[in-house]
Amino acid sequence: MTNRTLAMTGATGFVGGATVRQAVEAGWHVRALTRRAQEPREGVTWIAGALDDPQSLADMATGADAVMHIAGVVNVPTRAAFEAGNAIATANVVDAARGAGVRRFIHVSSLAAREPGLSNYGWSKERAERVVLASGLDWTIVRPPAVFGPGDIEMLDLFRMARRGVMVLPPRGRMSAIYVEELARLLVALASDDATSIGQTYEPDDGTAGGWSHKDFAQAIGGAVGRDRVATLAIPAPLVKAGGRLDRFVRGDRAKLTPDRARYISHPDWAASEGAHPPADLWRPSLPTADALAETVRWYRAEGWL
């Protein structure tokens, strides 16, 4: 496959960066939206603009064979900001794809969309999915679980705690995880697929049946940083939610553990649904999670993050 063009939002982010690299390696030319000037890169045309700038989105989608929407917001202070960054932004990208005559549309959502009443984040991601479902395009929705890998800052604190031998965890529950390179490989495969995945919503993971308990995943991270055992402390949901209110009171809009995020973290089931996995002939995880975690640790250490 050569001489095909992929329009992409979120290309400068964690998941998008891995996806751009793999797409170019697979022979795609990527037209990537960016807010800030980027260094020239073979196989990539940078499009200056933003998700609330229709002209720049139109420029990005022009001449593309597929549009991939990865960008979104995960931690903003208000419901309106979540709506703007996820639901309205998705509508803008859909409009750009339709205006450019692009049929294939890959939308990166979140498992949070399964629980729209739980948090503003989940509500906005579910609204974004509804926009895609009503778009009339040849869409596929991907709901990643927790994504880890080189360059990630969201899970970095877990690795740092594991290195010290004690990890503070959410309330008891289950979760799924996926290595960023594996997720990127799925997204690139979907861009090329014009048959089996159209109209499907997928929940990929690392292949661990039923997901991980929080404690077991903590121990896996401990093994990656060289600890045989890690002491774990699960914080009850009321305390997590109280912490969200306190962080918002102390740090305002700069809060990292907001009430919204606390409600999300406290939910007991963020495991991928067994019946929603991508078909094996399209994609399946290929790197054992222990090896992926070890590669993540090597990168963190090389960069001085860990």
Secondary structure, DSSP 8 states (H G I E B T S, - for coil): --SEEEEEESTTSHHHHHHHHHHHHTTEEEEEEESS----BTTEEEEE--TT-HHHHHHHHTT-SEEEE----SS-SSHHHHIIIIIIHHHHHHHHHHHTT--EEEEE--GGGG-TTT-HHHHHHHHHHHHHHTS-SEEEEE---EEESTT--SSHHHHHHHHHTEEEE-SS-EE-EEEHHHHHHHHHHHHH--STTTTEEE---SS-TT-EEHHHHHHHHHHHTT-S--EEEE--HHHHHHHHHHHHHHHGGG-SS-HHHHHHHH-SEE---GGGS--TTT----S-HHHHHHHHHHHHHHTT--
